Amino acid sequence: MKVGLIGLGNMGGAIAERLLAKGVELYVCDLDREARERASAQGAVICDLPSDVADHAPTVIGCLPTVTAAESILSGPDGVLRGQAISCYVEMSTIGPISAAQHAARAEGRCSFIDAAISGGSAAAAAGELVIMLAGAPDALAGIAPLVDILSSRHFVVGDKPGQAQAMKLVNNLLAAANMANSFEALTLGVAMGLRPERIVEVVNVSSGQNTGLVDRRVKAILSRRFDSGPKIDLLVKDIDLAFKQAAAIEFPVSALPSLAGMAQLWNRAAANGMGTEDVSALIRVVEQAADVEVAGTERGEVGE
């Protein structure tokens, strides 16, 4: 199997690791020298340009952090659509339904386009346990089934039109962002009322308040004050913005989303405070600063200690 991969960040790098471990002949491209060197050491073939990747691999994956980067990689002067071997482009970047539909239109007549939004984090990607949401023509989806099976045991076809998987991803990420915002506010309030943060988490995680905002890695990142649970604030701010732009595009009233709109304000405040490149767990610092309360645990930040 020959596969191309553009983007070797947290997710792309882990996807590359998984594909190479499964014996895939992998061609990659990324601007970051260290990322290229890591992939090369694992057995990937390094290409200078996205079009070079598409000259070698019939199936190319895009895994980019921004809508602009994803657009350039696909249809820019050196984009994959200029490659000679490409027959299928798999968009794993989070770019929103509008951009996905536009990208599919640009690819039409050149190669098939599959909207393949992903969730699960870099550890899940490296273990082949990503959640993949798929939208595209049935024959194109059938063609990449072996690739999808390598990356995921939990994949869902959500439609046949590119953009539908992006919509599903935005719904998921809105809930993830809301879970974190709500949990961090409640956790800070609980500490202000005299409760130990470890005990709050221990009780909540077996009670009706349980949610993904207080998963173990995130709690440890907060209590240890390392703030190193994984993704960056900017990425979720981008996804929240994409979701609200899509709501506006379909004339869905923001007044019908008061809880999500309030959650978005907290994330936007973090970005406005210059925290965009910080870990998502650092969002709690916005709440802490407003309340003059610090949520800190034991030195190692382990729940229950």
Helices and strands as residue ranges (DSSP letters): E 2-6, H 10-21, E 25-29, H 33-41, E 45-46, H 50-56, E 59-62, H 67-75, G 80-82, E 88-91, H 96-107, E 112-119, H 121-126, E 131-135, H 138-143, H 145-151, E 154-159, H 164-192, H 197-204, G 212-214, H 216-223, H 233-249, G 254-256, H 258-272, G 280-283, H 284-291
